[in-house]
Amino acid sequence: MNQTYLTTEGLSERIHYDQRTIRERLKDSVLIEGVHYIRPFGGRKILYIWESIERDMRVMGSTLSIPMANGDVCHG
């Protein structure tokens, strides 16, 4: 399976989030090492796996608002 590896700058351009937000807020809370990003050769550099991020953005986006029987919406 071919995967697209992105730097923080490349991911920032695709998802329109500031690089700092990706590093400080998303990495390790939403983006998980080994699933959404790797550290090639055990180094410090981080490469994000676009296909995993794109897949999970859609899944997370569709599950954040859950309609309830009484008409309210639960934001999870």
N, CA, C and O atoms as a DFTB+ gen file, in Angstrom:
304 C
 N C O
     1  1       0.831      -1.180       0.000
     2  2       0.000       0.000       0.000
     3  2       0.876       1.245       0.000
     4  3       1.764       1.381       0.841
     5  1       0.635       2.137      -0.922
     6  2       1.382       3.385      -0.983
     7  2       0.844       4.362       0.049
     8  3      -0.366       4.504       0.223
     9  1       1.760       5.028       0.724
    10  2       1.367       6.034       1.704
    11  2       2.055       7.348       1.373
    12  3       3.177       7.373       0.868
    13  1       1.364       8.428       1.664
    14  2       1.900       9.764       1.434
    15  2       2.396      10.304       2.768
    16  3       1.624      10.462       3.714
    17  1       3.690      10.583       2.833
    18  2       4.286      11.120       4.048
    19  2       4.436      12.625       3.911
    20  3       4.932      13.126       2.901
    21  1       3.999      13.340       4.944
    22  2       4.045      14.799       4.928
    23  2       4.820      15.326       6.123
    24  3       4.772      14.755       7.213
    25  1       5.525      16.409       5.909
    26  2       6.129      17.135       7.027
    27  2       5.014      17.907       7.730
    28  3       3.875      17.925       7.265
    29  1       5.345      18.534       8.837
    30  2       4.361      19.369       9.525
    31  2       3.888      20.490       8.606
    32  3       2.705      20.830       8.600
    33  1       4.793      21.057       7.842
    34  2       4.434      22.116       6.904
    35  2       3.472      21.600       5.831
    36  3       2.486      22.261       5.505
    37  1       3.762      20.421       5.289
    38  2       2.892      19.848       4.265
    39  2       1.511      19.518       4.795
    40  3       0.512      19.744       4.111
    41  1       1.442      18.978       6.024
    42  2       0.149      18.678       6.634
    43  2      -0.617      19.968       6.891
    44  3      -1.829      20.030       6.682
    45  1       0.086      20.988       7.339
    46  2      -0.530      22.285       7.597
    47  2      -1.205      22.836       6.340
    48  3      -2.308      23.379       6.405
    49  1      -0.540      22.692       5.212
    50  2      -1.101      23.178       3.951
    51  2      -2.349      22.394       3.551
    52  3      -3.284      22.963       2.988
    53  1      -2.368      21.104       3.836
    54  2      -3.516      20.272       3.438
    55  2      -4.735      20.471       4.317
    56  3      -5.861      20.509       3.821
    57  1      -4.518      20.599       5.634
    58  2      -5.682      20.673       6.525
    59  2      -5.977      22.098       6.991
    60  3      -6.941      22.337       7.718
    61  1      -5.137      23.038       6.565
    62  2      -5.336      24.461       6.883
    63  2      -5.334      24.730       8.392
    64  3      -6.139      25.506       8.907
    65  1      -4.414      24.072       9.070
    66  2      -4.150      24.344      10.485
    67  2      -2.736      24.889      10.570
    68  3      -1.871      24.500       9.785
    69  1      -2.497      25.778      11.505
    70  2      -1.174      26.320      11.734
    71  2      -0.227      25.195      12.171
    72  3      -0.635      24.282      12.888
    73  1       1.019      25.265      11.741
    74  2       1.999      24.246      12.113
    75  2       2.141      24.121      13.623
    76  3       2.292      23.019      14.150
    77  1       2.094      25.230      14.301
    78  2       2.220      25.219      15.756
    79  2       1.046      24.473      16.403
    80  3       1.234      23.742      17.376
    81  1      -0.156      24.659      15.866
    82  2      -1.331      23.953      16.374
    83  2      -1.170      22.454      16.189
    84  3      -1.515      21.673      17.076
    85  1      -0.653      22.059      15.058
    86  2      -0.430      20.628      14.809
    87  2       0.549      20.076      15.824
    88  3       0.295      19.033      16.425
    89  1       1.672      20.764      16.026
    90  2       2.702      20.272      16.953
    91  2       2.255      20.294      18.407
    92  3       2.566      19.369      19.158
    93  1       1.532      21.332      18.820
    94  2       1.243      21.510      20.237
    95  2      -0.122      20.993      20.673
    96  3      -0.294      20.616      21.832
    97  1      -1.088      20.968      19.772
    98  2      -2.443      20.568      20.180
    99  2      -2.888      19.238      19.601
   100  3      -3.541      18.453      20.289
   101  1      -2.544      18.970      18.343
   102  2      -3.049      17.765      17.702
   103  2      -2.144      16.556      17.914
   104  3      -2.628      15.449      18.149
   105  1      -0.834      16.766      17.831
   106  2       0.098      15.654      17.973
   107  2      -0.007      15.074      19.382
   108  3       0.086      15.792      20.378
   109  1      -0.198      13.782      19.436
   110  2      -0.301      12.997      20.667
   111  2      -1.629      13.126      21.402
   112  3      -1.833      12.450      22.410
   113  1      -2.529      13.965      20.931
   114  2      -3.875      13.962      21.503
   115  2      -4.858      13.425      20.479
   116  3      -5.705      12.595      20.808
   117  1      -4.754      13.886      19.249
   118  2      -5.608      13.417      18.168
   119  2      -4.796      12.578      17.187
   120  3      -5.262      11.552      16.689
   121  1      -3.589      13.027      16.922
   122  2      -2.702      12.321      16.004
   123  2      -1.758      11.442      16.821
   124  3      -0.971      11.934      17.630
   125  1      -1.854      10.145      16.595
   126  2      -1.154       9.162      17.421
   127  2       0.059       8.592      16.681
   128  3      -0.021       8.230      15.507
   129  1       1.180       8.523      17.396
   130  2       2.392       7.961      16.802
   131  2       2.157       6.496      16.422
   132  3       1.581       5.726      17.191
   133  1       2.607       6.132      15.237
   134  2       2.426       4.774      14.734
   135  2       1.146       4.600      13.938
   136  3       1.016       3.654      13.162
   137  1       0.202       5.509      14.128
   138  2      -1.054       5.476      13.379
   139  2      -1.085       6.634      12.394
   140  3      -1.292       6.439      11.197
   141  1      -0.877       7.842      12.911
   142  2      -0.968       9.049      12.098
   143  2       0.391       9.642      11.741
   144  3       0.492      10.432      10.802
   145  1       1.415       9.276      12.465
   146  2       2.751       9.763      12.140
   147  2       3.807       8.774      12.592
   148  3       3.573       7.928      13.456
   149  1       4.970       8.905      11.985
   150  2       6.117       8.058      12.333
   151  2       7.344       8.943      12.533
   152  3       7.377      10.101      12.119
   153  1       8.343       8.362      13.178
   154  2       9.648       8.993      13.324
   155  2      10.637       8.078      12.587
   156  3      11.120       7.095      13.150
   157  1      10.932       8.412      11.325
   158  2      11.800       7.530      10.528
   159  2      13.157       7.303      11.180
   160  3      13.802       8.230      11.669
   161  1      13.559       6.064      11.171
   162  2      14.874       5.648      11.677
   163  2      15.091       6.034      13.134
   164  3      16.231       6.203      13.569
   165  1      13.997       6.176      13.896
   166  2      14.097       6.487      15.316
   167  2      14.589       7.891      15.616
   168  3      15.014       8.175      16.735
   169  1      14.537       8.769      14.626
   170  2      15.048      10.130      14.803
   171  2      14.010      11.082      15.362
   172  3      12.945      10.672      15.823
   173  1      14.341      12.348      15.311
   174  2      13.446      13.378      15.828
   175  2      12.437      13.856      14.796
   176  3      11.363      14.342      15.149
   177  1      12.783      13.719      13.522
   178  2      11.912      14.186      12.449
   179  2      10.599      13.409      12.466
   180  3      10.586      12.198      12.690
   181  1       9.503      14.113      12.227
   182  2       8.177      13.488      12.205
   183  2       7.629      13.572      10.792
   184  3       7.670      14.625      10.156
   185  1       7.114      12.448      10.309
   186  2       6.419      12.414       9.034
   187  2       4.999      11.939       9.284
   188  3       4.785      10.890       9.891
   189  1       4.035      12.711       8.814
   190  2       2.627      12.402       9.002
   191  2       2.137      11.536       7.852
   192  3       2.532      11.744       6.705
   193  1       1.287      10.574       8.147
   194  2       0.746       9.653       7.154
   195  2      -0.609      10.187       6.708
   196  3      -1.604      10.068       7.423
   197  1      -0.632      10.777       5.520
   198  2      -1.816      11.476       5.042
   199  2      -3.049      10.582       4.998
   200  3      -4.113      11.002       5.452
   201  1      -2.949       9.390       4.479
   202  2      -4.120       8.529       4.315
   203  2      -4.780       8.202       5.660
   204  3      -6.007       8.151       5.740
   205  1      -4.000       7.984       6.701
   206  2      -4.554       7.709       8.030
   207  2      -5.236       8.940       8.615
   208  3      -6.302       8.841       9.221
   209  1      -4.619      10.085       8.429
   210  2      -5.195      11.325       8.948
   211  2      -6.490      11.657       8.224
   212  3      -7.485      12.017       8.852
   213  1      -6.474      11.535       6.909
   214  2      -7.673      11.837       6.120
   215  2      -8.820      10.906       6.505
   216  3      -9.956      11.353       6.662
   217  1      -8.531       9.625       6.657
   218  2      -9.551       8.643       7.053
   219  2     -10.148       9.004       8.408
   220  3     -11.369       9.020       8.564
   221  1      -9.303       9.291       9.379
   222  2      -9.792       9.542      10.727
   223  2     -10.434      10.915      10.887
   224  3     -11.278      11.093      11.766
   225  1     -10.060      11.886      10.066
   226  2     -10.740      13.182      10.099
   227  2     -12.197      12.989       9.716
   228  3     -13.086      13.594      10.315
   229  1     -12.442      12.154       8.727
   230  2     -13.820      11.904       8.290
   231  2     -14.599      11.145       9.345
   232  3     -15.756      11.470       9.611
   233  1     -13.987      10.141       9.950
   234  2     -14.655       9.345      10.983
   235  2     -14.949      10.202      12.206
   236  3     -16.069      10.197      12.718
   237  1     -13.949      10.937      12.673
   238  2     -14.132      11.783      13.860
   239  2     -15.126      12.893      13.590
   240  3     -15.928      13.230      14.461
   241  1     -15.087      13.459      12.417
   242  2     -16.005      14.528      12.060
   243  2     -17.445      14.070      12.032
   244  3     -18.349      14.829      12.382
   245  1     -17.667      12.830      11.617
   246  2     -19.040      12.339      11.521
   247  2     -19.571      11.856      12.862
   248  3     -20.782      11.699      13.016
   249  1     -18.695      11.613      13.840
   250  2     -19.163      11.111      15.126
   251  2     -19.189      12.176      16.210
   252  3     -19.572      11.890      17.345
   253  1     -18.793      13.391      15.885
   254  2     -18.752      14.417      16.916
   255  2     -20.143      14.929      17.298
   256  3     -20.356      15.325      18.444
   257  1     -21.071      14.927      16.376
   258  2     -22.431      15.377      16.669
   259  2     -23.383      14.196      16.511
   260  3     -23.566      13.669      15.414
   261  1     -23.984      13.794      17.626
   262  2     -24.858      12.623      17.612
   263  2     -26.278      13.068      17.914
   264  3     -26.542      13.577      19.003
   265  1     -27.211      12.885      16.961
   266  2     -28.595      13.257      17.233
   267  2     -29.188      12.364      18.321
   268  3     -28.977      11.151      18.329
   269  1     -29.927      12.977      19.230
   270  2     -30.564      12.213      20.317
   271  2     -32.063      12.128      20.052
   272  3     -32.616      12.909      19.278
   273  1     -32.702      11.178      20.702
   274  2     -34.134      10.918      20.479
   275  2     -34.995      12.136      20.792
   276  3     -36.022      12.341      20.146
   277  1     -34.601      12.942      21.764
   278  2     -35.409      14.102      22.144
   279  2     -35.162      15.317      21.265
   280  3     -35.694      16.393      21.538
   281  1     -34.362      15.162      20.215
   282  2     -34.102      16.266      19.292
   283  2     -32.847      17.054      19.571
   284  3     -32.405      17.844      18.736
   285  1     -32.264      16.845      20.748
   286  2     -31.006      17.522      21.073
   287  2     -29.870      16.865      20.294
   288  3     -30.040      15.806      19.690
   289  1     -28.709      17.515      20.323
   290  2     -27.525      16.963      19.707
   291  2     -26.452      16.838      20.784
   292  3     -26.164      17.794      21.505
   293  1     -25.869      15.653      20.881
   294  2     -24.788      15.405      21.822
   295  2     -23.476      15.638      21.088
   296  3     -23.232      15.025      20.048
   297  1     -22.631      16.515      21.615
   298  2     -21.321      16.769      21.009
   299  2     -20.289      16.014      21.818
   300  3     -19.978      16.380      22.951
   301  1     -19.758      14.949      21.221
   302  2     -18.813      14.096      21.939
   303  2     -17.468      14.389      21.677
   304  3     -16.577      13.739      22.224
